[in-house]
């Protein structure tokens, strides 16, 4: 005997091997068509039959089920609940065969739009209104499948459908995975073996791998776009009111930045005092005077946390209109938060003379590194016969910077670290910084990557005085019990450097206190600290009651955590695009390029001319800094990878060549932030 039953939504037939019980308690040991041993109870069985054989019945039923008219079957079915045998008599007549009844079972089970399941082998036809709605949905689904098939064929052929062009970026970066368009894209990718990005680039739906990398970043961090809202800015009346009572500083301030810097947020001044002493002014752009905690501009800055830098462009934390109001551009007094400290005739800082005040600072010059750096040397600073802008002031700042640096090195040594060399440019060292120049040549983007060694006199002047400003600001906050965003480093390991709301030492820089405050136009941490410092400058000992963030403020703790996360993500994006442009540099003059690399560790090497790290397993067993000539080919700008073939390995590494890490074993990101204009 054979039994018809349902398992997992499918109609199946099994052949009985043995039976027990009678009536409703009857059960069978049976073998399914697949050979599986099963046990069936009477209530699970839809139909019992002797002939035809199980496999023959199923084969014929599968063919017959395709021809069953579901609308006619619905018309034949009674209003009330019915069983399989009942409806088979109505549809096929009194002579309905076993294969026909099995075919009906398959059709009924697969037609939930027409029939509701009421139990094993029991059904009831759907009400007319529901049937009509279901049929309309099926028709729409069929049209969607047909459209999906057409889109899939176009995508495979390299044609991006016109109807999808307006939503191309959404389809790639934030798709609705239930949509027909996305299903067509994935089906096409499965057919061609491409990734969605590869296929869409081939179809010209997105411009290039660069657009893909940028789009992925914008999706994650700027889902509403990177442009600032046109109506966001500092009201002119509010700006005028904020600066109306600020005194005019009696200084001539100047900034030192590269030519690409548009957010000039720090400047220096040197004022001569009696008996060869001088007063040094560190002047920081003061958007905190007009931007208040929780106002619309604060919300913009807090959402962004920082300006995002990457080769060829940037996404600013604050709108251009705000930057223009507060950037320390030359030609007029600018609102600033200034820290002053006196130097004696030997250039030693007298920390007891430290002063801080909000004021209007006359900006007399914006020095550009490209114009001045090659002129500045130990000899030229001391030579009265040499003439270049601010030579005398730079000489005073340099002498004091060397002493500040020496003081920090003493603390580093006490912390168990090696002393850093000052102002030494090793001609054999791998370059640390690079300037990416991206130009459009006959409609094609070309990149030139220019290495720039750290350690020049101007670098050191800016770095040491900004480090001093951050340290002095941190001490002022700590001495007055004001919370802030303190940058600390203690001990070893990947998490040794952190942002916290209470003071702590920065062992790598050799400082007891360190709070970023010199870049409020481009870092939210600095803007937050500026608010606290402005409260201190205005209210003195009562600042704790007036500051935007009181001690143990939970919001400030959240800002510290958010800033760390966001700042790291922005840095990773910058690294990613730098790698993209390095690979473009490799491939822009041909399919391959021969370059020299230095082995760093574990088979990872760095190209000498550009900041590109490549895995080269052949060098894994060679000493650190082993030099090799390699051929780089098969550049993949989507995966940011390339094939490397070693051409020649030099006999031994040159011991005098140093890596970035060997040149600076302090925390690079903090030291570089203070030295770097952008």
C-alpha positions in Angstrom: 0.0 0.0 0.0 1.1 3.6 -0.7 0.4 6.7 1.3 0.1 10.3 0.2 1.3 12.8 2.9 2.8 16.3 3.3 6.2 17.0 4.7 7.8 20.5 4.9 5.2 21.9 2.6 5.8 19.3 -0.2 3.5 16.5 -1.3 5.2 13.1 -1.0 4.4 9.4 -1.4 5.7 6.5 0.7 5.3 2.7 0.4 4.1 0.9 3.5 6.4 -1.8 5.0 4.3 -2.6 8.1 1.2 -1.5 9.9 0.0 -1.4 13.5 -3.3 -0.4 15.2 -6.6 0.2 13.6 -8.9 3.1 12.8 -7.6 6.5 13.9 -4.9 4.8 15.9 -3.4 3.1 12.9 0.2 3.9 12.0 2.7 2.6 9.4 6.4 2.1 9.0 7.1 3.2 5.4 9.8 4.0 2.9 9.7 7.3 1.0 10.6 7.7 -2.6 14.0 8.9 -1.6 14.6 5.7 0.4 14.1 7.3 3.8 12.5 5.2 6.6 9.6 7.1 8.1 6.7 6.5 10.5 3.2 7.9 9.6 0.1 8.1 11.6 -3.5 7.9 10.2 -4.1 11.6 10.8 -1.1 12.5 8.7 -2.1 10.6 5.6 -4.1 12.3 2.9 -4.8 9.3 0.6 -4.2 5.5 0.5 -3.8 3.5 -2.7 -2.5 0.2 -3.9 -1.9 1.1 -7.6 -0.2 2.5 -9.5 3.3 2.2 -8.0 4.4 5.1 -5.9 7.0 6.5 -8.3 4.8 6.2 -11.3 1.9 7.9 -9.5 4.2 10.8 -8.5 5.7 11.2 -12.0 2.3 11.4 -13.7 1.0 13.7 -11.0 3.8 16.2 -11.5 3.0 16.5 -15.2 -0.8 16.7 -14.6 -0.5 19.4 -11.9 1.0 21.9 -14.3 -2.2 21.8 -16.4 -4.7 22.2 -13.5 -6.8 25.4 -14.0 -6.7 26.9 -10.5 -9.5 29.4 -11.3 -11.7 26.4 -12.4 -10.7 24.5 -9.4 -11.7 27.4 -7.2 -15.0 27.6 -9.0 -15.6 23.9 -8.4 -14.7 23.9 -4.8 -17.5 24.3 -2.2 -17.8 27.3 0.1 -17.2 25.3 3.2 -14.1 23.4 4.2 -13.3 20.4 1.9 -10.9 17.5 1.5 -8.8 16.2 -1.4 -11.2 13.5 -2.5 -14.2 15.8 -2.3 -12.8 18.4 -4.7 -11.2 15.8 -7.0 -14.7 14.4 -7.7 -15.9 17.9 -8.6 -12.9 18.7 -10.8 -12.2 15.4 -12.5 -15.6 13.6 -12.0 -16.3 10.3 -10.4 -13.6 8.5 -12.3 -10.7 10.6 -10.9 -7.6 8.5 -11.0 -4.9 8.3 -8.3 -2.4 10.4 -10.3 -5.1 13.0 -10.9 -5.9 13.2 -7.1 -2.2 13.5 -6.3 -1.9 16.3 -8.9 -4.7 18.1 -7.2 -3.0 17.7 -3.9 0.2 19.3 -5.4 -1.9 22.1 -6.9 -3.9 22.9 -3.8 -0.7 22.9 -1.6 1.0 25.3 -4.0 -1.9 27.8 -4.4 -2.2 29.7 -1.1 -3.8 32.6 -3.1 -6.7 30.5 -4.1 -7.0 28.1 -1.1 -6.4 28.4 2.6 -4.9 25.3 4.4 -7.2 24.2 7.2 -5.4 21.0 8.2 -3.7 18.0 6.7 -5.4 17.5 3.4 -8.1 20.0 4.3 -8.7 23.3 2.4 -11.1 26.2 2.1 -11.3 28.5 -0.9 -10.2 32.1 -0.4 -13.0 34.8 -0.3 -13.4 36.5 -3.7 -12.0 39.9 -2.6 -8.8 38.2 -1.2 -8.5 36.1 -4.3 -8.7 39.2 -6.5 -6.1 41.0 -4.4 -3.8 38.0 -4.4 -4.1 37.6 -8.1 -3.2 41.3 -8.6 -0.2 40.8 -6.4 0.9 37.8 -8.4 0.6 39.7 -11.6 2.7 42.5 -10.2 5.3 40.0 -9.0 5.4 38.4 -12.4 6.0 41.8 -14.0 8.7 42.5 -11.5 10.4 39.2 -12.3 10.2 40.0 -16.0 11.6 43.5 -15.4 14.3 42.0 -13.2 15.3 39.6 -15.9 15.5 42.5 -18.4 17.7 44.5 -16.1 19.9 41.5 -15.4 20.5 41.0 -19.1 21.3 44.7 -19.6 23.8 44.7 -16.7 25.5 41.5 -18.0 25.9 43.2 -21.4 27.4 46.3 -19.8 24.4 48.5 -20.1 23.1 50.3 -17.0 19.3 50.7 -17.3 18.1 54.2 -17.7 15.4 53.8 -15.1 18.0 52.9 -12.5 20.5 55.7 -13.2 19.0 58.2 -10.7 19.3 55.6 -7.9 22.7 54.1 -8.9 24.6 55.3 -5.9 21.9 54.2 -3.5 21.8 50.8 -5.2 25.5 50.4 -4.6 26.0 52.0 -1.2 22.7 51.6 0.7 20.5 49.2 -1.3 17.1 47.9 -0.5 18.0 44.2 -0.7 14.4 43.2 -1.3 14.1 45.4 -4.4 14.0 44.0 -7.9 16.9 46.3 -8.9 19.2 44.9 -6.3 18.2 41.3 -7.1 18.9 42.0 -10.7 22.3 43.5 -9.8 23.3 40.5 -7.6 22.0 38.0 -10.3 24.1 39.8 -12.9 27.2 39.7 -10.6 26.7 36.0 -10.0 26.5 35.5 -13.8 29.6 37.5 -14.6 31.7 36.8 -11.5 32.1 40.5 -10.7 31.5 42.4 -7.5 28.7 45.0 -7.6 31.3 47.8 -7.7 33.2 46.2 -10.6 30.0 45.6 -12.6 28.7 49.2 -12.0 32.0 50.7 -13.1 32.0 48.6 -16.2 28.4 49.8 -16.9 29.5 53.4 -16.2 27.0 53.7 -13.4 29.7 55.1 -11.1 32.7 57.0 -12.5 35.7 55.1 -11.1 37.1 53.1 -8.2 37.8 56.5 -6.5 34.1 57.3 -6.6 33.4 53.9 -5.0 35.9 54.5 -2.1 34.6 58.0 -1.5 31.0 56.8 -1.8 31.5 54.1 0.8 33.0 56.6 3.2 30.2 59.1 2.7 27.6 56.5 3.2 29.1 55.6 6.6 29.8 59.1 7.9 27.9 61.6 5.8 24.7 59.8 4.7 23.0 63.1 3.9 26.0 64.4 1.9 29.2 66.3 2.8 28.0 69.7 1.9 27.0 72.1 4.6 23.5 73.5 4.8 23.5 76.9 3.1 21.7 78.5 6.0 24.1 77.4 8.7 26.5 80.0 9.9 27.3 82.6 12.5 24.8 85.5 12.4 26.7 88.7 11.7 25.0 90.5 14.6 26.0 87.7 17.0 29.6 87.8 15.6 29.8 91.6 16.1 28.5 91.3 19.6 31.0 88.6 20.4 34.0 90.6 19.4 32.7 94.1 20.4 34.3 94.1 23.8 37.5 92.3 22.9 40.7 94.4 23.4 43.1 94.9 20.5 46.4 93.1 21.1 49.6 95.1 20.7 51.3 92.5 18.6 52.1 91.7 15.0 51.1 88.1 14.5 52.1 85.8 11.7 51.1 82.2 10.8 53.3 79.4 9.3 51.4 77.0 7.0 51.7 75.3 3.7 50.0 76.9 0.6 47.1 74.6 0.7 45.9 75.6 4.2 42.6 77.4 4.3 41.8 76.9 8.0 44.5 79.0 9.6 43.9 78.5 13.2 47.2 79.3 14.9 49.7 82.1 14.7 52.7 83.4 16.7 54.0 86.8 17.8 57.2 88.0 19.4 57.3 91.3 21.4 60.5 92.7 22.6 60.7 93.5 26.4 63.5 95.0 28.5 67.0 93.7 28.8 66.9 91.3 25.9 63.8 89.4 27.1 60.7 88.8 24.9 57.1 87.9 25.2 55.8 85.1 22.9 52.2 85.1 21.9 50.5 82.0 20.7 47.2 83.0 19.1 44.5 80.5 18.4 41.4 81.3 16.2 38.4 81.6 18.5 35.2 80.4 16.9 34.2 79.4 20.5 33.4 83.1 21.1 30.5 83.0 18.7 29.5 79.3 18.6 27.7 78.2 21.7 27.2 74.7 23.1 24.1 73.1 21.6 23.4 75.8 19.0 23.0 74.7 15.3 26.7 75.2 14.5 27.7 73.2 17.5 25.4 70.4 16.3 27.1 70.5 12.9 30.6 70.4 14.4 29.7 67.7 16.9 28.2 65.5 14.2 31.4 65.8 12.1 34.0 65.9 14.9 36.8 66.9 12.6 37.7 68.1 9.2 38.4 65.1 6.9 41.6 65.4 4.9 42.4 63.3 1.9 44.5 63.7 -1.3 43.0 66.3 -3.6 40.2 67.5 -1.3 38.8 67.8 2.2 35.5 67.9 4.0 35.5 70.7 6.5 34.1 70.5 10.0 32.7 74.0 9.9 31.0 75.8 6.9 33.3 77.9 4.7 31.5 81.1 5.9 32.4 80.4 9.5 36.0 79.5 8.6 36.3 82.8 6.7 35.1 84.8 9.8 37.6 83.2 12.2 40.6 82.0 10.1 43.6 84.0 11.0 44.1 85.5 7.6 46.4 88.4 7.2 45.2 91.9 6.7 43.0 92.6 9.7 42.6 91.9 13.4 41.0 88.5 14.0 39.3 87.2 17.2 41.7 84.8 19.0 42.3 83.2 22.3 45.9 84.1 23.1 48.5 82.5 25.5 51.5 84.7 26.4 54.7 83.7 28.1 57.9 85.6 28.7 61.4 84.5 27.7 64.5 85.7 29.4 67.6 86.9 27.5 68.8 83.3 27.2 65.5 82.2 25.6 64.3 80.3 28.7 60.5 80.2 29.3 59.3 81.7 32.5 56.2 79.7 33.1 55.2 82.0 36.0 54.4 84.7 33.4 51.8 82.6 31.6 48.7 84.7 30.7 45.6 83.9 28.7 43.1 86.3 27.2 40.5 86.6 24.4 41.3 89.5 22.1 41.5 90.8 18.6 44.9 90.0 17.2 46.4 92.0 14.2 47.4 89.5 11.6 50.2 90.9 9.6 51.4 87.9 7.5 50.6 84.3 6.5 54.0 82.7 5.9 53.9 79.8 3.4 56.4 77.0 3.9 57.0 76.7 0.2 58.2 80.3 0.1 60.3 80.5 3.3 61.4 77.0 4.4 64.4 76.7 2.1 65.7 80.1 3.4 65.6 79.3 7.1 68.7 77.7 8.6 70.8 77.9 11.8 73.3 80.2 9.9 70.7 82.5 8.3 68.8 83.0 11.5 72.0 84.4 13.1 73.1 86.4 10.1 72.0 90.0 10.4 72.8 90.5 6.7 70.3 87.9 5.6 66.8 89.2 4.8 63.6 87.2 4.7 60.2 87.8 6.5 60.4 87.5 10.3 64.0 86.3 10.4 64.6 88.0 13.8 61.3 86.6 15.3 62.0 83.1 13.9 65.5 83.2 15.5 64.0 83.9 18.9 61.3 81.3 18.5 63.8 78.7 17.4 66.2 79.3 20.3 63.3 78.8 22.8 61.9 75.9 20.8 65.2 74.0 21.2 65.1 74.6 25.0 61.4 73.5 25.2 62.3 70.3 23.2 65.3 69.6 25.5 63.0 69.9 28.6 60.6 67.4 27.1 63.4 65.0 26.3 64.4 64.9 30.0 60.9 63.9 30.9 60.9 61.3 28.1 64.1 59.7 29.5 62.6 59.7 33.0 59.6 57.8 31.5 62.0 55.2 30.1 61.9 56.4 26.5 64.8 57.4 24.2 65.4 61.1 23.6 64.4 62.4 20.2 66.7 64.2 17.9 65.8 67.8 17.2 65.7 69.3 13.7 67.7 66.5 12.1 66.8 65.5 8.6 68.3 62.2 7.7 68.9 62.2 4.0 68.8 58.3 4.0 65.6 58.1 6.0 62.3 57.1 4.4 60.2 60.2 4.0 57.4 60.7 6.5 55.2 63.2 4.8 54.0 63.6 1.3 52.2 66.2 -0.7 49.7 64.7 -3.3 49.3 67.0 -6.3 46.4 65.8 -8.5 46.0 67.5 -11.9 43.7 67.0 -14.8 45.7 66.5 -17.9 43.7 66.2 -21.1 40.7 64.9 -19.2 42.8 62.3 -17.3 43.8 62.7 -13.7 47.5 62.4 -12.9 49.1 62.4 -9.5 52.5 63.7 -8.4 53.6 62.6 -5.0 56.2 64.8 -3.5 58.1 63.6 -0.3 58.7 66.1 2.4 61.0 65.2 5.3 60.0 66.3 8.8 62.5 68.0 11.1 63.1 71.4 9.5 63.5 74.5 11.7 60.0 75.9 10.8 58.5 72.4 11.5 60.1 72.4 14.9 59.1 76.0 15.7 55.5 75.3 14.9 55.5 71.9 16.6 57.2 73.0 19.9 55.1 76.1 20.4 51.9 74.4 19.6 52.9 71.5 22.0 53.6 74.2 24.6 50.2 75.8 24.0 48.4 72.5 24.4 50.4 71.7 27.5 49.8 75.1 29.1 46.1 74.9 28.3 45.9 71.5 29.8 47.6 72.7 33.0 45.3 75.8 33.2 42.3 73.5 33.0 43.7 71.1 35.6 44.8 73.8 38.0 41.3 75.3 38.0 39.5 72.0 38.3 37.9 72.3 34.8 37.2 69.2 32.8 38.3 69.0 29.2 39.4 66.6 26.5 42.9 65.6 27.6 45.2 63.6 25.3 47.1 61.2 27.5 49.7 58.5 26.9 50.9 56.1 29.6 52.5 52.7 29.4 52.6 50.5 26.3 50.2 48.7 24.0 47.7 49.7 21.3 45.4 51.6 23.8 48.1 53.5 25.6 47.0 56.7 24.0 43.5 57.9 24.7 41.2 60.9 25.1 39.8 61.4 28.5 38.0 64.2 30.5 40.5 64.3 33.4 44.1 65.3 33.4 46.9 62.8 32.8 50.5 62.7 31.6 51.5 62.2 28.0 54.7 60.2 28.4 55.6 60.1 24.7 55.7 63.9 24.5 57.3 64.3 28.0 54.4 66.3 29.4 52.4 66.3 32.6 49.3 67.8 30.8 48.2 67.8 27.2 44.9 69.1 25.8 44.4 69.7 22.1 43.3 73.3 21.7 45.3 74.7 18.7 42.9 73.7 15.9 39.3 74.7 16.9 38.4 75.3 13.2 39.1 71.7 12.3 38.8 69.5 15.4 35.8 69.4 17.7 38.0 68.4 20.7 39.8 71.7 20.4 36.6 73.7 20.1 35.3 72.0 23.3 38.5 72.9 25.1 38.3 76.4 23.8 34.9 76.9 25.4 36.3 75.8 28.7 39.3 78.1 28.4 37.2 81.1 27.4 35.1 80.5 30.5 38.4 80.5 32.5 39.6 83.7 30.7 36.4 85.5 31.4 35.5 84.2 34.9 38.7 83.1 36.6 38.1 81.2 39.8 34.4 81.0 39.2 34.9 79.3 35.8 33.7 75.9 37.1 30.2 77.4 37.6 30.2 79.2 34.2 31.9 76.7 31.9 29.7 74.8 29.4 30.9 71.5 30.8 31.0 71.1 34.6 33.1 68.4 36.3 32.0 64.8 35.7 29.8 65.9 32.9 28.4 62.7 31.1 28.0 64.6 27.8 31.7 65.4 27.7 32.6 61.8 28.4 30.5 60.8 25.4 32.1 63.4 23.2 35.5 62.0 24.1 34.5 58.5 23.1 32.8 59.7 19.9 35.7 61.9 18.9 38.2 59.0 19.3 36.1 56.7 17.1 35.4 59.3 14.4 39.0 60.6 14.3 40.2 57.1 13.8 37.7 56.4 11.0 38.7 59.6 9.2 42.4 58.7 9.5 41.7 55.3 8.0 39.9 56.9 5.1 42.8 59.2 4.5 45.2 56.3 4.5 42.9 54.4 2.1 42.8 57.2 -0.4 46.5 57.8 -0.1 47.0 54.1 -1.0 44.6 54.6 -3.9 46.6 57.5 -5.3 49.9 55.6 -4.7 48.6 52.8 -6.8 47.4 55.3 -9.4 51.0 56.7 -9.4 52.3 53.1 -10.0 49.9 52.5 -13.0 49.6 55.9 -14.6 52.5 55.5 -17.0 52.0 51.8 -17.9 50.8 48.5 -16.7 53.8 48.0 -14.4 56.5 50.0 -12.7 59.9 49.2 -11.3 60.5 50.7 -7.8 62.7 50.2 -4.8 61.3 49.1 -1.5 62.5 48.7 2.0 61.6 45.7 4.0 60.0 46.6 7.4 58.8 43.5 9.1 57.0 40.2 8.5 57.2 40.5 4.7 55.7 44.0 4.6 57.7 46.6 2.7 57.4 50.2 1.8 58.1 51.9 -1.5 60.9 54.4 -1.1 59.3 57.2 -3.1 55.7 57.1 -2.0 53.9 56.0 1.2 52.8 52.7 -0.2 53.1 49.5 1.8 53.1 46.2 -0.1 53.3 42.6 1.2 56.4 40.9 -0.3 56.7 37.4 1.2 60.2 36.9 -0.4 61.6 39.6 1.9 60.2 38.1 5.1 63.4 36.3 6.0 65.6 39.3 5.2 66.9 41.9 7.8 64.9 45.0 8.5 65.4 47.8 5.9 66.7 45.4 3.3 66.5 47.2 0.0 65.1 45.5 -3.1 64.0 46.4 -6.6 60.6 45.1 -7.5 58.2 45.2 -10.4 54.7 46.2 -9.4 51.9 45.2 -11.8 48.2 44.1 -12.0 47.1 47.1 -9.9 43.5 46.7 -8.7 42.2 50.1 -7.7 39.0 48.6 -6.2 40.7 46.1 -3.9 43.7 48.4 -3.5 46.1 45.6 -4.2 48.9 44.8 -6.7 51.1 42.0 -7.7 54.8 42.4 -6.8 57.7 40.5 -8.4 61.2 40.8 -6.8 63.8 41.7 -9.4 66.9 42.1 -7.2 67.7 42.1 -3.5 70.7 44.1 -2.3 73.3 42.2 -0.4 72.6 43.8 3.0 70.5 46.5 4.6 72.1 49.9 5.0 72.2 50.4 8.8 72.0 54.2 8.7 68.6 54.1 7.0 65.9 54.7 9.6 62.2 54.1 9.5 59.6 56.6 10.6 59.2 54.7 13.9 62.9 54.8 14.5 63.1 58.5 13.9 60.2 59.3 16.3 59.3 56.8 19.0 57.0 59.3 20.6 53.4 59.0 19.5 53.5 60.1 15.9 49.9 61.2 15.5 50.2 63.7 18.4 53.6 65.2 17.5 52.6 65.4 13.8 49.3 67.1 14.6 51.2 70.0 16.2 53.7 70.2 13.4 51.3 69.8 10.5 49.4 72.9 9.2 46.6 70.7 7.7 
